[in-house]
Amino acid sequence: MSSPITFSGFNSIDFTTILNAVMQQASQPLTSLQSRQSALKSQMTTLGTMTTRVTNLASAADALTDADRLDRFSGTSSDAAVKVSTSANASEGHFDVVVTDLARAQVTASTGTAPDADTTVVADGGTIDIGGVTVTISGGVTMNGLASAINGTANIGVKASVIATAPNTYRLVLTGKATGAASAFTVTNNMTLTSGTALQFSATNAVTASNAKITINNIQAESATNVFDNVAPGVTLTVSKAAPATTVSVDIAADSSALRTKVGAFVSAFNEFVKFTNDQQTSAGKGDGASLGRDPMLRQIRNQIRNVMLGQHGTLAAGTMTRLSESGIEFMADGTLKVSESKFKTAVETSPDQVAALFAGATGLFQKVSDTLDEYQGSDGFISGARERMSKQVAALDGQISNMQARLAIQRTALQKEFIAADAAMSQLKSQSNGLSSFGSGLGGF
């Protein structure tokens, strides 16, 4: 800050006070620009919050657009050795399941042994063919070295390991990577052996590759793995224990819980968005510059979604559900949603296909909600356009503010120089006045 400029004691007026007052008046347009820019920046922050609310709502809607993901049925099993999962095309039913055998991967061990795994050379080069894949060895190799070479070969269907079956007795073991009879493999050894029969293999396997076998309602079924896909429409069984003498009861029944969770996520996301819009309108009424309450886009998106959700969807056939409220999801007086638990549960368990048609698919309600929200999201959406527009306005104001600050600085410097010159002139005048007074006093003696 510059030193005070006074009238050199002439009347004790502080030029700095005058200068600051003048510049404060001159700076009012700058203050207005800065206030506008601050409000825009705050609105951009609020727009970020709005983006989050819209994204959450879109994600919750997307989870309800695919009928195959609505999970309207669930399965139970009387034995943990048989696990059951369902998809959307499942239907109610009961199944008696007997697990005869589990799927196995082939295990083949060398008939010969070596006294150690990483010192004794068991072969001096050559090839070994495993399941049609050839492994080439150059030079001497130990059991561990051969196992590493096998495991490092691309597209080979086995995992090689070296195990100690007794003190100073090591065997090479090949284990199939996949279960099932189709994954069986043969071993053809064309290497030059240097340690007796260490790498010889017989046709007898430690474990023979085989399929899992079950009966379901007295119908035999096989699988290369322990997973049986679609043993009934939309039903998958995973078995973990063979028990030929045990019958496991599997029941498939309508279940609203999984779908209720997804619906609950949408209702929560929608209500959060409604609260956000209400809060914005309230803050706008109080003159909050950060509010988007007067932005037509905010009102537009809320009205569009609400209109979609109040409309008819699904197959629109007589006797089917066509409105959201028929599924137990209802609008409240304040514009939020609420789930009528009993009505929703009844709808899902008595008319699951109608609920699916109302919710999901090309004509489903939530697909329309998702499509509507897509207009606002993404790089080409309305929200992105609004953000870009605000960013350009902030940048433009940056330039205006900078230019105005520069002009004000020049104006202040010029005024300061003028005040300094005026102060100097007044000081000179005062000095002359004092001189004249002294001169007059001297004349009075004559």
C-alpha positions as CSV (number, residue, x, y, z in Angstrom):
1,M,0.0,0.0,0.0
2,S,1.3,3.5,-0.9
3,S,2.0,6.1,1.8
4,P,-0.8,8.5,2.7
5,I,-0.8,11.6,0.5
6,T,-1.9,14.7,2.4
7,F,-2.2,18.4,1.7
8,S,1.0,18.9,3.6
9,G,-0.8,19.9,6.7
10,F,-2.8,22.5,4.7
11,N,-6.1,20.9,5.8
12,S,-5.0,17.4,6.8
13,I,-7.0,15.7,4.1
14,D,-5.7,12.1,3.3
15,F,-5.4,11.7,-0.4
16,T,-5.2,7.9,0.0
17,T,-8.7,7.8,1.4
18,I,-9.9,9.9,-1.5
19,L,-8.1,7.6,-4.0
20,N,-9.5,4.4,-2.4
21,A,-13.0,5.9,-2.5
22,V,-12.7,6.8,-6.1
23,M,-11.3,3.4,-7.1
24,Q,-13.9,1.6,-5.1
25,Q,-16.6,3.3,-7.1
26,A,-14.7,2.6,-10.3
27,S,-14.3,-1.1,-9.4
28,Q,-18.0,-1.8,-9.1
29,P,-18.2,-3.3,-12.6
30,L,-15.2,-5.6,-11.7
31,T,-17.0,-6.7,-8.5
32,S,-20.1,-7.5,-10.6
33,L,-18.0,-9.6,-13.0
34,Q,-16.3,-11.5,-10.2
35,S,-19.6,-12.2,-8.6
36,R,-21.0,-13.6,-11.8
37,Q,-17.9,-15.8,-12.3
38,S,-18.1,-17.1,-8.7
39,A,-21.8,-18.0,-9.2
40,L,-21.0,-19.8,-12.4
41,K,-18.2,-21.8,-10.8
42,S,-20.6,-22.8,-7.9
43,Q,-23.2,-23.8,-10.5
44,M,-20.6,-26.0,-12.2
45,T,-20.0,-27.7,-8.8
46,T,-23.7,-28.2,-8.4
47,L,-23.9,-29.5,-11.9
48,G,-21.4,-32.2,-10.9
49,T,-23.7,-33.3,-8.1
50,M,-26.6,-33.4,-10.6
51,T,-24.4,-35.6,-12.9
52,T,-23.8,-38.0,-10.1
53,R,-27.6,-38.2,-9.3
54,V,-28.4,-38.9,-12.9
55,T,-25.7,-41.5,-13.3
56,N,-26.9,-43.3,-10.2
57,L,-30.4,-43.3,-11.5
58,A,-29.4,-44.5,-14.9
59,S,-27.4,-47.4,-13.5
60,A,-30.3,-48.5,-11.3
61,A,-32.6,-48.3,-14.3
62,D,-30.2,-50.3,-16.5
63,A,-30.2,-53.1,-14.0
64,L,-33.9,-53.5,-14.6
65,T,-33.9,-53.4,-18.4
66,D,-32.9,-57.0,-19.1
67,A,-35.4,-59.7,-18.4
68,D,-32.6,-62.3,-18.1
69,R,-31.3,-60.4,-15.1
70,L,-34.5,-59.9,-13.1
71,D,-34.0,-63.1,-11.1
72,R,-37.7,-63.8,-10.4
73,F,-37.1,-67.3,-9.2
74,S,-34.7,-68.9,-6.7
75,G,-33.7,-72.4,-5.9
76,T,-33.1,-74.3,-2.7
77,S,-31.3,-77.6,-2.1
78,S,-31.6,-80.1,0.7
79,D,-27.8,-80.8,0.6
80,A,-24.9,-78.4,0.3
81,A,-23.2,-80.9,-2.1
82,V,-25.7,-79.8,-4.7
83,K,-25.9,-76.0,-5.2
84,V,-28.5,-74.5,-7.4
85,S,-28.7,-71.2,-9.3
86,T,-31.4,-69.8,-11.5
87,S,-31.9,-67.3,-14.3
88,A,-34.9,-65.4,-15.5
89,N,-36.4,-68.2,-17.7
90,A,-36.6,-70.6,-14.7
91,S,-40.0,-71.8,-13.6
92,E,-41.4,-73.4,-10.5
93,G,-40.5,-77.1,-10.1
94,H,-39.1,-79.9,-8.0
95,F,-36.2,-82.1,-8.9
96,D,-34.8,-85.3,-7.2
97,V,-31.0,-85.3,-7.9
98,V,-28.6,-88.2,-7.3
99,V,-24.8,-87.5,-7.8
100,T,-23.3,-90.7,-9.2
101,D,-19.8,-89.4,-10.0
102,L,-17.8,-86.2,-10.0
103,A,-15.8,-84.9,-13.0
104,R,-12.1,-85.7,-12.8
105,A,-9.0,-84.5,-14.6
106,Q,-6.5,-87.1,-15.7
107,V,-3.4,-87.6,-13.6
108,T,-0.5,-89.6,-15.0
109,A,2.8,-90.3,-13.1
110,S,6.1,-91.6,-14.4
111,T,6.6,-95.3,-13.6
112,G,10.3,-94.7,-13.0
113,T,11.9,-92.5,-10.4
114,A,14.9,-90.3,-9.9
115,P,16.9,-89.8,-6.6
116,D,16.4,-86.1,-6.6
117,A,14.4,-83.4,-8.5
118,D,17.0,-80.8,-9.5
119,T,20.5,-82.5,-9.7
120,T,20.3,-85.8,-11.5
121,V,20.0,-85.4,-15.3
122,V,17.2,-87.7,-16.4
123,A,17.3,-87.1,-20.1
124,D,19.8,-85.7,-22.7
125,G,17.5,-83.9,-25.1
126,G,14.8,-85.0,-27.4
127,T,11.0,-84.5,-27.4
128,I,8.0,-85.5,-25.3
129,D,4.5,-85.4,-26.8
130,I,1.7,-84.7,-24.3
131,G,-1.9,-84.7,-25.7
132,G,-0.6,-83.7,-29.2
133,V,1.6,-80.9,-28.0
134,T,5.3,-81.4,-28.4
135,V,7.9,-80.2,-25.9
136,T,11.4,-80.0,-27.2
137,I,14.4,-80.3,-24.9
138,S,18.0,-79.4,-25.9
139,G,20.7,-80.9,-23.8
140,G,20.6,-82.5,-20.3
141,V,17.6,-81.9,-18.1
142,T,16.5,-82.7,-14.5
143,M,13.0,-83.5,-13.5
144,N,12.4,-80.0,-12.3
145,G,13.9,-78.6,-15.5
146,L,11.5,-80.8,-17.6
147,A,8.5,-79.8,-15.5
148,S,9.4,-76.1,-16.1
149,A,9.7,-76.7,-19.8
150,I,6.3,-78.4,-20.0
151,N,4.6,-75.7,-18.0
152,G,6.2,-73.1,-20.2
153,T,4.8,-74.6,-23.4
154,A,1.9,-72.7,-24.9
155,N,-1.5,-74.4,-25.3
156,I,-0.5,-77.5,-23.4
157,G,-3.3,-79.1,-21.5
158,V,-1.4,-80.3,-18.5
159,K,0.3,-79.0,-15.4
160,A,3.6,-80.8,-14.6
161,S,5.0,-81.2,-11.1
162,V,7.6,-83.3,-9.3
163,I,6.6,-85.1,-6.2
164,A,8.6,-87.2,-3.6
165,T,6.9,-90.5,-3.2
166,A,9.5,-91.8,-0.7
167,P,13.0,-90.7,0.5
168,N,15.2,-90.1,-2.6
169,T,12.4,-91.2,-4.8
170,Y,10.9,-88.5,-7.2
171,R,8.3,-88.9,-9.9
172,L,7.1,-86.6,-12.7
173,V,3.3,-86.1,-12.4
174,L,1.2,-84.7,-15.2
175,T,-2.3,-83.4,-14.3
176,G,-4.9,-82.3,-16.8
177,K,-5.9,-78.7,-16.7
178,A,-9.5,-79.6,-17.5
179,T,-11.9,-82.2,-16.2
180,G,-14.0,-84.6,-18.3
181,A,-13.4,-87.6,-20.6
182,A,-12.8,-85.3,-23.6
183,S,-9.7,-83.9,-21.8
184,A,-7.9,-87.2,-21.6
185,F,-4.3,-87.1,-22.9
186,T,-1.6,-89.5,-24.0
187,V,2.2,-89.3,-23.4
188,T,4.8,-90.2,-26.0
189,N,8.4,-89.9,-24.7
190,N,11.0,-89.6,-27.4
191,M,13.8,-88.2,-25.2
192,T,17.2,-89.8,-24.7
193,L,16.9,-91.2,-21.2
194,T,20.1,-91.0,-19.0
195,S,18.6,-92.2,-15.7
196,G,17.1,-95.6,-16.2
197,T,13.3,-95.5,-16.4
198,A,12.8,-92.2,-14.6
199,L,10.7,-90.7,-17.4
200,Q,8.9,-93.8,-18.6
201,F,5.1,-93.8,-18.5
202,S,2.6,-96.6,-18.6
203,A,-0.9,-96.6,-20.1
204,T,-2.3,-96.9,-16.6
205,N,-3.3,-93.5,-15.1
206,A,-3.3,-92.5,-11.5
207,V,-6.6,-90.9,-12.2
208,T,-8.6,-91.4,-15.4
209,A,-10.4,-88.3,-16.9
210,S,-14.1,-88.7,-16.5
211,N,-17.4,-86.8,-16.7
212,A,-19.6,-85.9,-13.8
213,K,-22.7,-88.0,-13.8
214,I,-26.1,-87.4,-12.1
215,T,-29.7,-88.4,-12.4
216,I,-32.3,-85.7,-12.2
217,N,-35.8,-87.1,-11.8
218,N,-34.4,-90.4,-12.9
219,I,-33.0,-89.0,-16.1
220,Q,-29.2,-89.5,-16.5
221,A,-27.1,-86.5,-17.3
222,E,-23.3,-86.0,-17.8
223,S,-21.0,-82.9,-17.8
224,A,-17.3,-82.5,-18.5
225,T,-17.3,-80.3,-15.3
226,N,-19.1,-80.5,-12.1
227,V,-21.5,-77.8,-13.4
228,F,-24.7,-78.9,-15.1
229,D,-26.1,-75.9,-17.1
230,N,-29.8,-75.8,-18.0
231,V,-30.6,-79.3,-16.6
232,A,-34.0,-77.6,-16.6
233,P,-34.9,-74.2,-18.2
234,G,-33.0,-71.6,-16.3
235,V,-31.7,-74.0,-13.7
236,T,-27.9,-74.7,-13.1
237,L,-26.6,-77.3,-10.6
238,T,-23.1,-77.4,-9.2
239,V,-22.1,-80.7,-7.5
240,S,-19.3,-81.2,-5.1
241,K,-19.7,-84.7,-3.7
242,A,-20.6,-88.1,-5.2
243,A,-23.3,-89.9,-3.1
244,P,-25.1,-92.6,-5.3
245,A,-27.2,-93.6,-2.3
246,T,-28.5,-90.1,-1.5
247,T,-31.3,-88.2,-3.2
248,V,-31.1,-84.5,-3.0
249,S,-34.2,-82.4,-3.3
250,V,-34.0,-79.3,-5.4
251,D,-36.9,-76.8,-5.4
252,I,-37.4,-73.8,-7.7
253,A,-40.0,-71.2,-6.5
254,A,-41.0,-67.7,-7.3
255,D,-38.8,-65.2,-5.3
256,S,-39.3,-61.5,-5.1
257,S,-36.3,-60.7,-2.9
258,A,-33.6,-60.3,-5.6
259,L,-35.8,-58.2,-7.8
260,R,-36.9,-56.2,-4.8
261,T,-33.3,-55.3,-4.2
262,K,-32.9,-53.9,-7.7
263,V,-36.2,-52.1,-7.5
264,G,-35.2,-50.7,-4.1
265,A,-31.9,-49.3,-5.6
266,F,-33.9,-47.6,-8.4
267,V,-36.4,-46.1,-5.9
268,S,-33.6,-44.8,-3.7
269,A,-31.8,-43.3,-6.7
270,F,-35.0,-41.7,-8.0
271,N,-35.9,-40.2,-4.6
272,E,-32.4,-38.8,-4.2
273,F,-32.8,-37.1,-7.5
274,V,-36.2,-35.7,-6.6
275,K,-34.7,-34.3,-3.3
276,F,-31.9,-32.7,-5.2
277,T,-34.3,-30.9,-7.6
278,N,-36.5,-29.8,-4.7
279,D,-33.4,-28.5,-2.8
280,Q,-32.3,-26.6,-5.9
281,Q,-35.7,-25.0,-6.4
282,T,-35.7,-23.9,-2.7
283,S,-32.2,-22.5,-2.8
284,A,-33.0,-20.6,-6.1
285,G,-36.0,-19.0,-4.4
286,K,-33.6,-17.7,-1.7
287,G,-31.3,-16.2,-4.3
288,D,-28.5,-18.7,-4.0
289,G,-26.3,-18.1,-7.0
290,A,-24.9,-21.7,-6.9
291,S,-28.4,-23.1,-7.5
292,L,-29.6,-24.8,-10.7
293,G,-33.2,-24.4,-9.6
294,R,-34.0,-22.0,-12.4
295,D,-32.2,-24.0,-15.1
296,P,-34.9,-25.4,-17.5
297,M,-32.8,-28.5,-18.0
298,L,-33.3,-29.6,-14.4
299,R,-37.1,-29.2,-14.6
300,Q,-37.1,-30.9,-18.0
301,I,-35.3,-34.0,-17.0
302,R,-37.5,-34.5,-13.9
303,N,-40.7,-34.0,-15.9
304,Q,-39.6,-36.3,-18.6
305,I,-38.8,-39.1,-16.2
306,R,-41.9,-38.7,-14.3
307,N,-44.0,-38.7,-17.5
308,V,-42.4,-41.9,-18.6
309,M,-43.0,-43.6,-15.3
310,L,-46.6,-42.6,-15.3
311,G,-47.2,-43.9,-18.8
312,Q,-48.2,-47.3,-20.1
313,H,-45.5,-49.9,-20.9
314,G,-45.1,-53.6,-21.7
315,T,-47.3,-55.6,-24.0
316,L,-50.4,-53.4,-23.5
317,A,-52.6,-56.4,-24.0
318,A,-55.8,-56.7,-22.1
319,G,-55.4,-58.2,-18.6
320,T,-51.7,-57.4,-18.4
321,M,-49.8,-55.0,-16.2
322,T,-49.1,-51.8,-18.1
323,R,-48.5,-49.2,-15.3
324,L,-45.8,-49.0,-12.7
325,S,-48.4,-48.7,-9.8
326,E,-49.8,-52.2,-10.7
327,S,-46.5,-53.7,-9.6
328,G,-46.6,-52.0,-6.2
329,I,-44.3,-49.1,-7.0
330,E,-46.3,-45.9,-6.4
331,F,-45.8,-42.2,-6.5
332,M,-46.3,-40.2,-3.3
333,A,-47.7,-36.7,-3.0
334,D,-44.3,-35.2,-2.7
335,G,-43.2,-36.7,-6.0
336,T,-41.1,-39.5,-4.5
337,L,-41.6,-43.2,-5.0
338,K,-42.6,-45.9,-2.5
339,V,-42.8,-49.7,-2.8
340,S,-45.9,-51.3,-1.4
341,E,-44.3,-54.5,-0.1
342,S,-47.3,-56.7,-0.1
343,K,-48.5,-55.6,-3.5
344,F,-45.1,-55.9,-5.0
345,K,-44.5,-59.4,-3.6
346,T,-47.9,-60.6,-4.8
347,A,-47.3,-59.2,-8.3
348,V,-43.9,-60.9,-8.7
349,E,-45.0,-64.2,-7.3
350,T,-48.3,-64.5,-9.0
351,S,-47.6,-62.7,-12.3
352,P,-43.8,-62.8,-12.8
353,D,-43.9,-62.7,-16.6
354,Q,-46.2,-59.7,-16.6
355,V,-43.8,-57.9,-14.2
356,A,-40.9,-58.7,-16.5
357,A,-42.8,-57.4,-19.5
358,L,-43.7,-54.2,-17.7
359,F,-40.1,-53.6,-16.5
360,A,-37.8,-55.0,-19.1
361,G,-37.2,-55.3,-22.8
362,A,-37.6,-52.9,-25.7
363,T,-41.2,-51.9,-24.6
364,G,-40.4,-52.0,-20.9
365,L,-40.6,-49.0,-18.6
366,F,-37.1,-49.0,-17.4
367,Q,-35.7,-49.2,-20.9
368,K,-37.6,-46.0,-21.7
369,V,-36.2,-44.4,-18.5
370,S,-32.7,-45.5,-19.5
371,D,-33.2,-44.1,-23.0
372,T,-34.4,-40.8,-21.6
373,L,-31.5,-40.4,-19.3
374,D,-29.1,-41.3,-22.2
375,E,-30.1,-38.0,-23.8
376,Y,-28.6,-36.1,-20.8
377,Q,-25.5,-38.3,-20.2
378,G,-22.4,-38.8,-22.3
379,S,-20.1,-36.5,-24.2
380,D,-23.0,-35.4,-26.5
381,G,-25.6,-35.2,-23.8
382,F,-27.4,-32.1,-22.5
383,I,-25.4,-32.1,-19.2
384,S,-22.1,-32.1,-21.0
385,G,-23.4,-29.3,-23.2
386,A,-24.3,-27.3,-20.1
387,R,-20.9,-27.9,-18.5
388,E,-19.1,-26.8,-21.7
389,R,-21.3,-23.6,-21.9
390,M,-20.5,-22.7,-18.3
391,S,-16.8,-23.4,-18.8
392,K,-16.7,-21.0,-21.8
393,Q,-18.6,-18.3,-19.8
394,V,-16.1,-18.7,-16.9
395,A,-13.2,-18.4,-19.4
396,A,-14.7,-15.3,-21.1
397,L,-15.2,-13.7,-17.7
398,D,-11.5,-14.4,-16.8
399,G,-10.5,-12.3,-19.8
400,Q,-12.9,-9.5,-19.0
401,I,-11.8,-9.5,-15.3
402,S,-8.1,-9.4,-16.3
403,N,-8.6,-6.6,-18.7
404,M,-10.6,-4.6,-16.3
405,Q,-8.1,-5.1,-13.5
406,A,-5.4,-3.8,-15.8
407,R,-7.4,-0.7,-16.7
408,L,-8.1,0.0,-13.0
409,A,-4.4,-0.4,-12.1
410,I,-3.6,2.2,-14.8
411,Q,-6.3,4.5,-13.6
412,R,-5.1,4.2,-10.0
413,T,-1.5,5.0,-10.9
414,A,-2.6,8.0,-12.9
415,L,-4.8,9.4,-10.1
416,Q,-2.1,8.8,-7.6
417,K,0.3,10.8,-9.7
418,E,-2.2,13.6,-10.0
419,F,-2.8,13.7,-6.3
420,I,1.0,13.7,-5.6
421,A,1.4,16.6,-8.0
422,A,-1.5,18.5,-6.4
423,D,-0.1,17.9,-2.9
424,A,3.3,19.2,-4.1
425,A,1.7,22.3,-5.6
426,M,-0.3,23.0,-2.4
427,S,2.9,22.6,-0.4
428,Q,4.6,25.2,-2.5
429,L,1.6,27.5,-2.2
430,K,1.6,27.2,1.5
431,S,5.3,27.9,1.6
432,Q,4.8,31.0,-0.4
433,S,2.0,32.0,1.8
434,N,4.1,31.7,4.9
435,G,6.8,33.7,3.2
436,L,4.4,36.5,2.4
437,S,3.1,36.5,6.0
438,S,6.6,36.9,7.3
439,F,7.4,39.6,4.8
440,G,4.2,41.5,5.9
441,S,5.1,41.2,9.5
442,G,8.5,42.8,8.8
443,L,6.9,45.8,7.0
444,G,4.7,46.5,10.0
445,G,7.8,47.8,12.0
446,F,8.3,50.8,9.9
